[in-house]
Amino acid sequence: MTTHPLRRRSALTLATVLQLAAVSLMAGAPSARPDSGPQGRHALRDTKPPWATLASDLGSTTAADRVSARVYLAGRDPQGLAAYAEAVADPHSAQYGRYLSAQQARSRFGASPKQVAAVMAWLTGAGLTVTGRHQHYLTAAGSVSQAEKAFGTELHDYTRNGAVLRAPSRAATVPASLEGAVLTVVGLDDGPSHAQPMTAPSEATLPPPGAVFRNAGPFSSYYGSTLGADLPAAYGAQQPYAPKGYTGTQLRGANGATGSDTGQGVTVAVTGAYTSSTMRKDTAEYARRNGDAAYGAGQLVEHLPASYGRFDECKPDKWYSEQALDIEAVHAVAPAAKIVYAGAASCGNNDLLDALYSIVDNRLASIVSNSWGAPEGYQTASLSTAYDQIFQLGAVEGIGFYFASGDAGDNVASTRTKQVNAPAKSAWATAVGGTSLAVGQDDTYQWETGWGTAKASLAADGTAWETLPGAFTAGGGGGTSKTVAQPSYQGAVVPDTLALANGGATRQRVVPDISAVADPNTGFLVGRTQTFPDGSLQYSEYRTGGTSLATPVVAGVQALVQQARGGQSLGFANPALYERYGTPSFHDVTDHPLGAAVSLGVARVDYANGYDGANGLVTSLRSLGRDSSLSAETGYDNVTGLGSPAAALLKPLP
């Protein structure tokens, strides 16, 4: 056996998954064909990651190394689950809206005791120790050699981006007798696959919040209220200063909500990693300062794991800020909705899946806001199926999942590869893209561009902007998936120029599906406790954005829609949303809403040190509607999807 002293494993959770055999386009199954296994064995599809190539193969992993695996269970009827999930979400189906309870879903589609016993016997028979049991999976541990015996493959070391990572040298397999029982095995490879917010041993105490960030002024109170008269003109006009940060009143007005649209009777879940110890105090203070309704008794609750870990990888403080943004944005848009925060033990996929399982298994909410993800290439096709299974279980229970589409446009600048984000790419999730939003003086909608920002700094002498529009800084994620086939609901809406953008004859899933304000330069005012330079912890507010903002805004709007429908769960919303394409339900967002000849921007002033003026100010011009290779066009596009919510979305179709 070969040893590699330079081994540098990420220890991040990965999954390898047996694809569900649903034939529906809505299932959005990856395009690759199933792997073949040796006689008497069934191959688990796509369990050898694409980066595990012959050229990068360093040979066998040390046999005594330890493997910790999670074996996901396929359940009684995975094909029936996908079919029922499709029918119950289809407005044209007789089963539309006929949701099952969590108990009914478990009885009909969950793993049977016989399946669980057979999987346990197989694992222990190979020498692995079953270390945990959950209704959706079993965990097992053992040596590399024991894992190789169990899964009928060899584990090799591979070089990837300067690291040495472990992976199966060929597709993992299970005994043919278990073909209908095993959905996925996680942990045979240790390539990078964890989630990031879109803005190891258990550790008992969560770290404190990070360093304070504040915006400098001048500000606009609404878009265009304060022009940068002291700054150089751009695009033939004086550009306004960036808004201080839109409030709930402004967002509700821009999305067409009236006083009676509150989300009453609807529960929205927000997911993320960890939890902020000051969350309740911060959200209450934010509501008090910014005119939102006070939280009622039991209106904000937490559903948390027993312990947390992997702090160095996951950066808990970034998740604290995400938690504050998500909860405050949902409450701002839907002030009477109940909010359940479902925290994960870490940013690893297994832990995030556990948070999603807790929502579905206990039916904690009907709308789930998820402001996290990673580029498609970081999520194996098999891991995608693990997510799809939970999304399908949610669909049959009337639960819809909304995922941020990402903040790096086409991802070329961040990964050197044009790709969409996951889990937003799933055909069973609603992918939420981003816009730059102009809210007028009376909290009225003015216009939007697709979110894509270019930055030009102010010249040293203050008389001109450096080359306009400047470099791309951030933008809403979107594009065409390389792995997920076009779902049926997109067929009559998404143009072939996008669906076939990757080449070949197979139409693929395009994201996003819907969009909302995301540009941090026209963003939302958020408040939370931060660590100040003197070490004190103080509440502070700042403007922020990202599709981390767009996602809870859309979730809040959908809570208003559900209320308007008499409280009937919207479930998996995509088929119904695409049914409204081309109606006044959406603002059709383009990059040039005021005409092709008009370019838009905002002037932004920042503290050089991120906190105060001690080290001076930095002034820049942020040009809008410039999202990498993506563009917001008339009709469906790969920046804003169907568009952003309009007042008519709250009304039934005629």
N, C-alpha and C positions, 0 to 999 in steps of 0.2 A: 504494500500500500504506500502511496506517495503522500508525504506531508508537506505543508506549505507554511513556513514560518511567517510569511507576510500576509497571511489571511487577515482580512478586515471585513467581517460580516456586519451587515446592518442590523441584524436581529429584528427586522421589521416583519409584521405579519403579512404573509402571502397566502394565496389560495390557488388550488388547482381544482377544476370543477368538471363534473360530467354534465354536459349540456342537456337541458330538457328536450324531449323529442317532439315538442309542439311544432306543428306544420304551419301555423298561422303566421302571416307576415307581422302581425302585431307583436309577436313574441320577440322579434328583432334578434334572432339568434346570430351569433358570429358566423361569418361566411365560410370559415375553414371546415373541411370535411373531418369526420371522426377518425381518430387514430385506430389502427388495428392492433389487436393484442394476440399473444400466443394462444395456442389451442388450450381450451379449458379456462381461459382468463378473459375478462372484459376490460378493454382499454378505457381509461378515463380521459375524455377529450381534452386536448390542449394542455395537458399537465407538464409537458416539457416547454418551458418558456422560449420564445424566439431568440433570445440573446444567448441561449446555451448552444452554441454552434461548434462544429468540429474544429474550426480554426482556433477557437478560444478554450478548447478542452485541455485541462491540465492533468487529467487522469482521476483515478478514484479518490474519493474522500476517505479520510481515516476511518476505518471500520468502527473504532471505539467511540467516535464523536457521538454526541447526544442529539436526538431529534425529538422535538415536541410537536405533535400533529393534532389537528382538529379535523375530524371526519364528519362532514355534513351529511344529513340523511335526506334522501329524495322524497320520502313520504309514500303514502299509499297509491297516489294517482297523479304524478306530476303532469302528465298530458292533460288530464281532466282539469287540473288546477289552472293551467294556462288557458284552456278553452272556456272555463267558467269565468275567469277574470276578464277575458275579452268580451264575452257576451254581456256581463253585468255592467260594463263600461260603455257599451255601444248604444247610442240613443235609438237606433233602429231595431234593436233586439227586443224580443218579448221578455227577456230576463233583465232588461235595463233597470238598474236600481234595486234589484231584489237581492240585497246583501245578506250574507250569513253572519251569525254571531261568531265571536272568537271560538266558543266551544264547538259550534257547528263546523267551522272551518277546520278545527283540530281533529274532530271525529271523522271528517270526510277526507281530508288531505294529509293529515299528520302521519308520522311514522307509526306503524303498528308495533305492538310488543314483540311480535315474532321477528320483524325486521331488526329491531334494536338488539334482540338476543342473538340473532345470526351475525350481526356486525361485531358485537362484543366477542363472540366465540372466535371469529376470524382473527381479530386483533390479538387476543390473548394466545391463540394458537400459534401465532408467529413470534411470540415472545415479548410482545409489547405489553405495557401495563396501562390499563384503562384508568385514567386519573380524574375523570369527571364525566358527568352525564347531564345533558340538557335535552329538552324535547326535540330540538332541531339538530343536535350534534353530540358526538362523543369526543373526548380528548384522550390522547394516548401518548406515552413516552417510551423511549428505549434507545438503543444504539443504532448507528447507521446500518449495521448489518441486519439488525432485526427489522428496521423499516424497509430495507431492500427486499427482505424475504416477504414481508407483508404485502408490499405493493408491486412485486414482480419486476423491479427495475434496478438499475445501478445508480448510485448518487456520485456525481463527479464534481470536481471544482472547475470553475470557469473564470476567465478574466473578463471584467466589464468595467469600463471607465476607471481603470486604475485599481479596482478592488478585486478580490477573489471571492466568488460567491458559489454557493452550492446549488445544484439542480439535478433533476433526473436526467440521465443520458438518453432515455427513451420514455415514451408515455407510461405513466404509472398504470397499474392494472389491479383489478380485484377478481376474486373467483367468479366464474360465470354464474354461480348460484346467487350472487349478490348484485347482479346487474340492475335490478330494479330498486335496490335499497340505498346505494351510495350515490350521493349527489356530488360531493367534493371532498378533497383532502387538502388541508392547509398546513404548510410547514415543511414540505419536502424541499422546496427551494427557498432561498433567503434573499432574493433580489429586492430592490427598493419598491415598496408599495405601502404608503401611508397617506393619510389625508392631511391637508392644510386648511386652516380657515381662510376664506376668500377675503380679506383685509389682513421584562426584567423583574427585579424583586419589588414587592409592594412597598410604597412609600406612604407613611401615615399622614404627613403634614404637607399640604399644598403650599407652594412658595408664594410670597407676597406679590402684589401687582408691580408692574414694571414702571420705568421712568415716565414722568409726566410728558405729555405732548399737548401743545396749545397752538391755535391759529393766531397769526398776527392780522391786524386790520390794515387799511380800511376794508369794510364789508359793504355789500348790498343787503338790504333787509328782504327784498324780493328781487327777482332777476331784473337788472338794469336800473335799479333805484339809485345807485351811485356810480356815475361814470368816472373813469380814470382820466379826468381832465388834466391832471398833472403829469400824465404819462404819454409817450408817443402814440400816435394813432396806429391802427393795424387794419388792413383790408379796407382802407379808405374811410374809417370811422373811429371814434373814440370807443374803446371797449369798456364794458362795466367791470367793476370789481366783483369778485366771486361772492355769492351769498354767504352770510355768516353760518348758514346751515338751516335747511328747511325744517319746520316743525310739523307736528301731527296735523294741525289745522291746515297748513299749506298742502300737505300730501293728500289729505282727505278731499280738499277742494279740487286739486288737480286730477284726482281719480274719480270725481263725480259723486262722492258720498254726500248725503244730506244728513240732517240731524237725527233722523230715525234709523240710519244705517250705522249700526254699532257692533254687529257680530253677536248680539245677544243669543244665548243658547248654543253657541258653537264653541268647540274646544280645538285650539291649535297647539300642536307640539313643536317645540324647538329642540334640535339636537346639537350636540357639540361634545368636546372633550373637557373633562374636569368641571368644576363649578367655582364661581367667585364667592368668597365668604361675605362680601359686601353687596351681593346682588339685590337682595330685598331692599336694603337701605337706599342703594343707588337708583333703582327703578322708581321707588316712591318719590325720591327727591327730584328726579327728572320730570315726573308727571306734575309735581307741584309747581316747578319753575316754569314749565312750558305749556301750561293750559290743558294738559290731558286729564281725563277723569282719574280720580284716585282709585287705587286697586281695592276691590271689595274683599271680604273675608273668603278665603279659599280660591280667589281668582288666579293667583299665581302659586303653583306648587312645583316641587322638584321630585324627580324619580332618579335616584342616584345609585351607583355601584357601592360595594362595601369598602373598596380601596382604590388607589390610583398608582400609576407608575410611569416609567419612561419619560421623565421630565426633561432630560437633556435633549432628546429627539424632538419632543412635541411642543416645548416652550409654552407652558400653561398660561402665562400672561396674555399671549396672543389670543388664547381661547377665552379668557375672561372678557377681553374687549369685544370679542365676537358675541359672547353671551349677552352683554349689555346692549349691543347694537340690535341683535335679533329680537330680544324681548321688548325693548323700547319701541322698535319700529312696528311690531305686530300690534302692540297696545295703542300706539299713536293712530294707526289706521282703523283698528277694530277695538275701540275702548271698552266694550262690554264682553268681549270674548274671553273665555277662560284660557290660560296659557299653562302648559305643562312643559317644564324643562327636563329633558331626558339626557342626562350626562353620561359620557362613556369614561371608562377607566384610563384610556389613553387615546392617542390619535391613530392607533393601529386599526386595520380593517376589521379584525375579529372583534375588538372592543366596540367599534362603531356599529357593527352588525348587531351586537348584543343590545345596544341602546335601541336600535330599530325593532329588534325582536320584542323588547319590553313593551313597546308601543302597540304592536300588533297582537301579541299574546294576551294583553290586558285591555285591548282597544281603548287606549288612553286618549285618543284624539281622532278626528276625521281628516284633519289637514296637518301635514308634517313639513316644517321648514328646515332645510338642511343647507347651511352656508359653508360647505366644505367640499373638497374633492382633490383631484390630481390629474395630470395629463393622461390621456388614454393609454399611452405606452407604458405607464406605470401600473396599470391594472390588467392582469392577465385575462384572457377571454374566459377562462374557467372561473375566476373570481367574479366576473360580471354575472355569471349565472347564479352565484350565491346571492348576490344583491337582487337579481331578477326574481328569485324565488320569494324573498320577503316582500318585494313590491307586488307580486301576484297575490300572495296571501292577504296583503293589505287591500288590494283591489276587491277581492271577494267579500271583504268586510266593510267596504265603503270608505277606505282610507286612501288618500292621495298623497304622494310624495313629491315635493318640489325641491330641485337641486340647483345650486348656483352653477352657471356655465363657465365660470373662470374669469380672471382679471388680466389675462395676458394675450388677448386677441386670439390669433391663430397659433400661439405658443412657439412660433419660430424664434423670437427673441430670447425666450427662456430655455428652450429645449433643442433648438436648431432643426426642429421638425414640425411641419404643419400638422396639427392634430387637435381634436376636441378634448373636452374634459370628461372624466368619469367620477361618480356614477351618473352625471347629467346625460351622458350619451345613451343610457338605457332607454329602450323603446317603451318601458313601463314606468318611466319617471317623467315629470314635467320639468324641462330644462328652462331656467330663467336667465335671460340675457340682460344687457344693460343699456341705459340711455343717459344722455345729458338732458336735463329738464329745466325749462324756463317756467317758473310760476310767477304770475303777475301780481299786481298791487292788491287785488281783492281775492287772493287765494285761488285765482282762476288759471286754468291751463292755457299756456301761450303756444308752446311748441316743444318738440324734442328732436334731438339728433341721435343717431346711434352713438353709444359711448365708445370713443376712441380719442385719446388725447395726445397732442404733440406739444412739446415745451420749448419755448424760445426765451432765453434770459435777456434781461435788460442790459444793454451795453454799458460799459464802465462809466461813460460820460452822461448816461441817462437820456440821450437824445434819440435813440433808436432801439428797436428790438434786434437781437442777433437773428441770423437767417430764419425767416418764417417758412413753414410753420414750426420748424425745429424737429427734434427727435421724438419718435413714438415713446410714450411712457407707460401707458396702460390702456386697456380697452376690454369690452365685453367679449367673453369667449364664445366661439361659434365655429361652424364649418361642417365638414362631412366626415362621419365616422369611417374608419377603415375596417371596422369589425362587426358592426351592427347593420343588418339589412333594413331597408326602408319599411317602416310599419305601415299598415294599411291606411291609417288615418291621414298619413302624409301624401298618399298617392295622388290625389286630385288637386293638391295645393302646392307642393314644393316643386319648383321647376327642375327639369332634367339637367340644366346647367349646374345646379347644385347637387342633386341626387347622384349624378354620374361624374362628379368633379374629380374623383380619384382615378378615373379611367376604367375601361372595361364596360361590360354590358349590365352589371348588377347595380341596381339602385340601392343606395345606402341611406341610413338615418342621417338627417341633418338637424343640427341644433343652432339656436335655441327654439323653444316653442312659443314663448311669450317673454315680455321684457318689462322693466320698470327702471326708475331712476337708480343709477349706480355710480355715475361720475362723482368722485370726491370733490371736484371743483364746483359741482351744483348739488352737493350731497345733503346729508341729514345731520342735524345736531344731535350728538349723543353725549351722555354723561355717565361718569363712573369714577370710582376711587382710584387714584394713581399715587405713585411715590414721588414726592417732590425732592428737589436737590438737598434739602436739609434732613432728609430721611423721614419726614412726616408723611402720613397717608391722608390725602385730602380729596374731596369730590371736586371734579373739574369737568368742563364741557369743551367739545371740539367738533369740527365738521369732519365727516367721514363718508365713505362710500364703498364701492365694489359691488359685484354681484352678490356679496354678502348682505348688502342693503336691499337690492332688488328682490331677493328671494323672500325675506319676511314681509316686504311690502306687498308682493303678489299673494302671499299666504293670507295677509290681513284682508286684502281685497276679496279673496275667495271666501273668507269668513263672512263678509258682507253679502256675497252672492248666495251662500248657503242660507243665511238668514232670510234673504229675499225669496228663496224657494221654499219657505216654510220650515226650514231646519233640516230638510232632506239632505243627507250626505251627498256630496258631489263625487266622492270616490276618486278613481283614476280619471282625471279631468280631460286628458288630451283629446279623445274622440269628440267630446262635447265642445271643446274649445275650437277645434278645427272645423266643426259644423258651423261655427259662427264666422268663419273667414269671410272677409269682404263685407261684413255688416258694420254698423256703427258701434259694435261692441268694443272695437279696438281703434286706437289712434294708429294710423299707418305711418310709421316713423321713417323718415329719410334723413340723409346726412345734410341736406340743403333745404330745410323746411320753408325758408323765406325766398327760395329761388336759387337756381344753379349758380348765379353770379355772386351770391351773398355768402361769405364765409363768416363764421361765428367764433367767438372766444370770450374768455374772461381773464382779467388781470388778477394775479394772486401774489400776496405778500406773505412771506414766511419768516419766522425767527430762524436765524442761522443755526442756533443751538437747539431748536425745537421747543423752547420754553419761554424765553424772554429776549429783550433787545440787547442784552449785554454784549453779544458778539456781532451785533448788526442785523440787518434785514436782507432778504433775498427776494427780488421781484422778478416775476416771469409772466409771460403771456401764454395761456393754455388754449390752443386752438381745438375746436370741437369737431366731432364727426370724422375722425381720421383713425380708423381702427385697423392697423396693420394691413394685411391683404384683404380684409373683410370690408363689406360696405352695406349700409342701410339703403335699400332701394324701394321704389314703389312696389307694393305687394309683399309677399313673403320674402324674407332675406335672412342671411346668416349672421346678422348682428342682433336683430330684434325679433326675429320669428314672425309671428302673426301681427305683432305690434304691442302697444302698451294698453292697459285697461282703460276703458272709457265708461262714462255713466251708463250707457246702454247695456253694458255687461251685467248690470244689476237687474235688468228686466228680462222677462221671458222673450224668446223669439216670437214674432207674429205668426 
